[in-house]
Amino acid sequence: MADQPRRPRTLNDARTEAEAAFKKVTAKVAEAPVARTNSVPGVKEQVTLRIDQDVLEYFQGGGPGWQDRINEALRKAAGK
């Protein structure tokens, strides 16, 4: 019993195998987004905020601490 010759591979066989191998290696599992929570109370986050010039001048007119005054006004507006 002699070994029978192997069937030559066709382009479609090689392409199918290559695509399957590529998908296996490059497939990524989508991770759930991480919820942002403040773990330490009172920690502030730096942001960029556009405020009308007259409002900014009002808070800055009180001298140093104007950012804290804006923060307090926003807290009141948010009901906190």
Secondary structure as the mmCIF struct_conf table of DSSP 4:
data_model
#
loop_
_struct_conf.conf_type_id
_struct_conf.id
_struct_conf.beg_label_comp_id
_struct_conf.beg_label_asym_id
_struct_conf.beg_label_seq_id
_struct_conf.end_label_comp_id
_struct_conf.end_label_asym_id
_struct_conf.end_label_seq_id
HELX_LH_PP_P HELX_LH_PP_P1 ALA A 2 THR A 10
HELX_RH_AL_P HELX_RH_AL_P1 LEU A 11 THR A 26
HELX_LH_PP_P HELX_LH_PP_P2 VAL A 29 ARG A 36
BEND BEND1 SER A 39 VAL A 40
TURN_TY1_P TURN_TY1_P1 PRO A 41 GLY A 42
HELX_RH_AL_P HELX_RH_AL_P2 GLN A 53 GLN A 60
TURN_TY1_P TURN_TY1_P2 GLY A 61 GLY A 62
TURN_TY1_P TURN_TY1_P3 PRO A 64 GLY A 65
HELX_RH_AL_P HELX_RH_AL_P3 TRP A 66 ALA A 78
TURN_TY1_P TURN_TY1_P4 GLY A 79 GLY A 79
#
